[in-house]
């Protein structure tokens, strides 16, 4: 939280603590409610927890989302209205190790607006049925539950080890909304550490 209007009341809850922790979030949720004491309208200004991050609003009631969004761990920042945080498990060994989203992913459900924290340039694309987008494994931010996540070999042997893309790329097949970022938080932190060491 950065700042609030005086009519906003704050309280913390720990509903769904276990699922929230597994999804990479804090055990507690901070709720902001307009008491109406000063004005019938009030505001709260919220920011992500790390610099250079951008806030991406997602309307969960959109037909391109369908009420369920799968996101990388720690992507959720805040919500307005009916949005709940759960977990989604990818039990395919190859996908959970190499697709960039891991074994445990965030599962956002509801009809409100979810706000995600992302780094770099963010691309939102609505895939048509059967349409495929190929992404770097570190660039997946979130996708509608109607999309299918899979892997594709990046290139030949020389390309895998010398092209800088690794062995696999991640594919998402529509229909549904896909959110891609140029750099996730982990890669950003590693880049900052490398830059600091280099400058010394």
C-alpha positions, 0 to 999 in steps of 0.5 A: 500500500502506498497511500489511502483516503481517510475513509478507508479501513484496513483489516487482515484475514487469513482465509485460505492460508495454506493455499495462498502460501503454496501459491507463493503469496503471504498467509495473510490478506489485507482488506481495504473497505470504504467506511463512508465516514468521510465520503461515499467514494474512497481510494487506495493506491497499491504498488508491487513489492519490487521496482520496475514492476508493472500492474496488469488488470485482468477482468475475470468476467471476460469471456476470454478468461472465463472466470479462471486464470492460471498464473505463475507463483507470486504473480497476484498482487490485489483484487477488486470484487469476487476473486479467490486464490487457489492452487493448480497442480501440473503433475506432468513431470516434463512440463512442471520442470521445463515449462516455466510455471512449475508444479504449483501454480496460482489459480485465480477464480471469480468474476471481479478484477485481478491485478497481477504484478509483472516485469518488463514489457507485457503482451496480452493476446487472445488466442482463437480456438486451435491458435498456438503461441510459442513463448520463452519458458521464463516469460509466461505470466498467466493464461486462461484455464481454457488454454492448453500448456505444452512444450516444444523442442527449441531447435536442433542440438546446436541451437539448444546449447548455443542459441540461448533459448535452452532445450524447450520453449513453452506453447499455449494453445487457445482459446483464451487470454494469454499474458506474457512478460519479457522478464519474470521476477526471478530473472530480474533479480538474477540480472541485478545481482550479475550487474552488481558483480560486473560493476565491481 
